[in-house]
């Protein structure tokens, strides 16, 4: 049986989120062993653009919400995640479902890597746990980005094709990789809800709306990955000031609602830890460097 986080009932609202404090069994810093070193980092699936990278980029952060329809505390985190995203559009959130019919083939590997045992658990930038306070996001959002991303996509029949561009405004000395996700937004499934009759939470938006919540809209559910789950190589001679690395991809949308599908791309340190920047775009649309 999956363990669920035990939530306490504080009297103080943090930055208007009305969030619960919660315990976490994962460490503040996620430690992922580096893969075995190689003499060179080569990836024939990427190329260099003839264009020059912009001189500055916005900083975006990614919160990965480990969740499940069976978890009665999980809609509370989803609600707080939605609120911070509305407060700052440089925050990107996705749902990684476990033990329900939205679970992807990648969930088991990710939960083992990040030692996910309690639900919900949210991981910020594949680096630290997020305890649902907006103040935790202020420092990551204020960091200067030396890497930016742009995404171009088209849809042909049920296939989404595209190019992810990774630009550099400074030389990057560390080895880095890129990851490409396909996520589907507004997936309607019933959701367990322990807030429904929770004493002291009469003003909570999840109070009194049912347990389970019928046709709950699950945000940005992880569906597919076009790369290795921990990243494909960006050759080190590409990660220089002014250069743009281009990576092409394609994925079958299958039965997913293409009107609600998005491509999410992000850059991580070698081994899949510590996201350095991210970008998201609706399938069939483009997103330039910003």
Secondary structure, 3 states (H helix, E strand, C coil): CCEECCECCCCCCCCCCCCCCECCCCCCCCCCCCCCCCCCCCCCCEEECCCCCCCCCCCCEEEEEEECCCCCCHHHHHHHHHHHHHHCCCEEEEEEECCCCCCCCCHHHHHHHCCCCEECEEEECCCEECCCCCHHHHHHHHCCCCEEEEEEEEEECCEEEEEEEEEECCCCCCCEEEEEEEEECCEEEEECCCCCCCCCCCCCCCCCCCCCEEEEEECCEEEEECCCCCCEECCHHHCCCCCEEEEEEEEECCCCCHHHEEEEEEEEECCCCCEEEEEEEECCCEECCC
